[in-house]
Amino acid sequence: MKSDILKCLGNFPKKTNLNIVQISNIEYKEYNEILVDKNNIGAIGHSLGGQESIWLSWFDERIKCCISSCGNSCIKDIEDYEVVQNFAFYVPNLNNICDIDEIINEIAPRAILLTNGLKDERHCPLSGIDRIEEKNKNNINFKLIKFDDDHKFNNSEKIIAYNFLDRYLK
């Protein structure tokens, strides 16, 4: 599946969020090769940063722990809800290969935490989040927190996220 998605990226315009994430993260890794404990790398982000933490974790298996706050749903649901600001996830023809629930499932042998507001349909359709949860319900390294708020990374979710990082990166 990964090689099929990477082929799709080959036809993708070079100045898209996803390609910028891929290129900038590779450059960051090369630059910081000496400064990073390669056995304890985590990715955390909110909104677009949450989407990028998912892609980075999928691209780079050195990422041991991934946290995405309000940055995930399935492409099918994003398209159905016409969530136009959420197309950083978009890869041409991705739906012909898989959807984000399967991308997350490929990450989830490693630790992954998703947080989503129950009032955040305008960014992250809950139907897609429900599909991600269903696909990963038996995975002990997958955790999903749904909270009663909008598109936020509240202190209560931050505490859970930071403890999650501590648990998997020590």
C-alpha positions, 0 to 999 in steps of 0.5 A: 500500500505504501508504495502505491501511495508514494507513486500517487505523490510522485504526480502531486504538485511539489508545493503541497502541504504533504510534500513540504512535510515530507521534505522538511522532515527529511531535512530536519532528520538529516540536520539533527541526526546527532541530537536525536535519540533515535530510539525515542522519537515522537510526533505531536500536533494539533489541527494541521500539525495533527495531520502532519504527525500522522503522515510523518509517523506513517512515512517514518517508522522511527516515530515511536509515538504519534499524537494527533489532536483534532487533525484526523478523519477519513478522506471519504467523510471529509469529501462528503462533508465538503470540509475544504480546509482539511485537504492537507490529508489529500493525496490524488487517488488515495481513495482508490488505494485506502483511506486514513483509517488504514493509514492509522492502522499501519501506524498503530503497531506503534503507539498512536493517540487521537483526540477529537472534539465532539463539536468539531464536524466542520474540521473532522467529521465524526463519522470518519473518526468512528471508522478509524476507531472501529478499525483499531478497536482491538489494538492496544497501542491505539487510543482515541479520546473524544471530548465535549468541545470544538476544535481545541487542544484543551489542558485536560487533553494535553495532560493525557497526551504528554503522559502518553508520550512519556509512557511510550518514549521512556 
